Amino acid sequence: MNALVVIIAPLVIGYYMLSYFSALRAFLKKLQECYPEVWISLGRPSLGLSNDPQSSYFLSKYLLRKRYLELGNSELTLIGNRARKTFVISFFFIIVLAVVPMWPHIMDRI
């Protein structure tokens, strides 16, 4: 069982992380083109090395709270929903990958 998790989990996480970054790139591009004032208020987030922790935090909060729905742009809504969904799924799998190997040690202490 653990061998299967060790092989499959990184592949699943990798798939969802690539999906997330693809959706996020499209989301940021659309946001910057159509709503530059919102993009600036988020700290000019990007996928490059110039991104800082504060703008990453603001962007994550913006996506998780679905604030992009307030803009009323159907294309941005579709892209934002996809980015949000893949972000949550990736985060879930990362947590699972961190907990599964520790599970026997956790159960020994209970």
C-alpha positions in Angstrom: 0.0 0.0 0.0 2.7 2.5 1.0 4.7 1.7 -2.2 1.6 2.5 -4.3 1.1 5.8 -2.5 4.8 6.7 -2.9 4.5 6.1 -6.7 1.1 7.5 -7.5 0.8 10.4 -5.1 3.7 12.4 -6.6 2.3 11.9 -10.1 -1.2 13.1 -9.0 0.3 16.1 -7.2 2.5 16.9 -10.2 -0.5 16.7 -12.5 -2.6 19.0 -10.4 0.3 21.4 -9.7 0.9 21.8 -13.5 -2.9 22.2 -14.0 -2.9 24.9 -11.3 0.0 26.8 -12.7 -1.5 26.7 -16.2 -4.8 28.0 -14.9 -3.1 30.6 -12.7 -1.1 31.9 -15.6 -4.2 32.3 -17.7 -6.1 33.9 -14.7 -3.3 36.4 -14.0 -3.0 37.3 -17.7 -6.8 37.9 -18.0 -6.9 39.8 -14.7 -4.0 42.0 -15.7 -5.5 42.8 -19.2 -9.1 43.4 -18.1 -8.8 44.5 -14.5 -5.4 46.1 -14.0 -6.5 47.9 -10.8 -7.4 44.6 -9.2 -4.2 43.0 -10.3 -2.2 45.9 -8.9 -4.2 45.8 -5.6 -3.1 42.1 -5.3 0.5 43.2 -5.4 1.1 42.5 -9.1 1.3 38.7 -8.7 3.2 36.6 -11.2 4.5 33.1 -11.6 8.1 34.3 -11.9 10.8 34.8 -9.3 9.7 38.4 -8.9 6.6 37.2 -6.9 6.8 38.0 -3.2 5.1 36.2 -0.3 2.7 39.0 0.3 1.3 39.1 -3.2 1.1 35.2 -3.1 -0.9 35.5 0.1 -3.3 38.1 -1.4 -3.8 36.1 -4.6 -4.5 32.9 -2.7 -7.0 34.6 -0.5 -8.6 36.2 -3.5 -9.0 32.9 -5.2 -10.1 30.9 -2.2 -12.8 33.5 -1.3 -13.9 33.6 -5.0 -13.6 37.4 -5.1 -13.2 37.2 -8.9 -16.9 36.4 -9.2 -17.6 40.1 -8.2 -16.1 41.2 -11.5 -18.9 39.6 -13.5 -16.5 38.3 -16.3 -17.6 34.8 -17.4 -14.2 33.9 -18.9 -12.4 35.0 -15.8 -14.9 33.1 -13.6 -14.2 29.8 -15.5 -10.4 30.3 -15.3 -10.6 31.3 -11.6 -12.8 28.3 -10.7 -10.3 26.0 -12.4 -7.4 27.6 -10.7 -9.2 27.5 -7.3 -10.2 23.8 -7.7 -6.7 22.6 -8.8 -5.1 24.6 -5.9 -7.4 23.0 -3.3 -6.9 19.5 -4.7 -3.1 19.9 -4.9 -3.0 21.2 -1.3 -5.1 18.2 -0.2 -2.8 15.7 -1.9 0.3 17.4 -0.4 -1.2 17.1 3.1 -2.1 13.4 2.4 1.4 12.7 1.1 2.8 14.3 4.3 0.5 12.4 6.7 0.4 8.9 5.1 4.0 8.0 5.8 3.7 9.2 9.4 0.4 7.4 10.0 1.9 4.3 11.7 3.9 6.5 14.1 0.7 8.5 14.9 -1.3 5.3 15.5 1.5 4.0 17.8 1.1 7.0 20.1 -2.7 6.7 20.4 
